[in-house]
């Protein structure tokens, strides 16, 4: 059985952007200029866009690689994740989910990412880690994804914690246990 997918958001998950400065213990501040950030400032010349402050924990890359998952980015950073985040935390380049319509929030209350996450998983077991998962997203996944799925919500003031890594590892481990008849 192949590893399940671990679909990772950045802001709120790896970057606890809502934490009071200086941020949670162990996180380091990085100043970045991803294209997705520059695009959010169309009224400025790109050289005038201020740096984005991103807090990252240097051990998270190794901790993610130790999990029994195949990793992919599920972030609005898209390809910028591999240029900026992966090297900062020691991850290799990862596959990226490119969003079909990031400015559209469906009328059913789901997050704009949800349908693309289900499509990307293509029936394969997955855990999606984000800070904007709600019941509408869980309902959508249960209706539209035939395999096991864990929608794992992270507090954007805290980011990923040891408890979160343990919960993800436990969930993935449960997938590989033989099922009793």
C-alpha positions, 0 to 999 in steps of 0.5 A: 500500500503506498503512503497516504498523502500529506497535503500541507498549507503554510500560513497558519500551519508552518508559519503561525502568522497570528502568533504574538511576536516573537512567535512560538518558541523555536520559530525563526523569523525569515523575510521573504518576497514570494511572487504570490506576496508581490501579486497581492500589492498591484498598486506597488512596483515589485521592488517597493513591496515590503518583505513578508515576515514568515516564522518557521521552525527549523526542525519541521522539515525533518519531522515532516520527512519522518512521517509515513506520508508522501508530502505535497504543498496545498498552499496559496504559495504554490510554486513559491513554497519550493523556492522559499519554504522548502529550503528554509526548513530542509525539505526537498522540492515537493509536488504542488497543488495549483488552485483552479480558482483561488478567488472563488468561495463556493456557495456551499461554504467550502474553502476554495481549496477543498475540491482541488484537494479531493481532485489531487488526491484522486481517491488516495488516502490523504491528510490535509493540514490547514488552518481554514478547514470547516464542517462544510469541507469535511462534508464535501470530502466525505461525499466526494472522496472514496478513500480515508481522509483526515482534515486536520485543522491547526491553530494559526496562533500556534502552528504545528506542534508535537501533538499534531505530528503525533496525531498525523503519525497515528492516523497514518499508522491506523491505515496500515493496520490489518482490519479485522473482519 
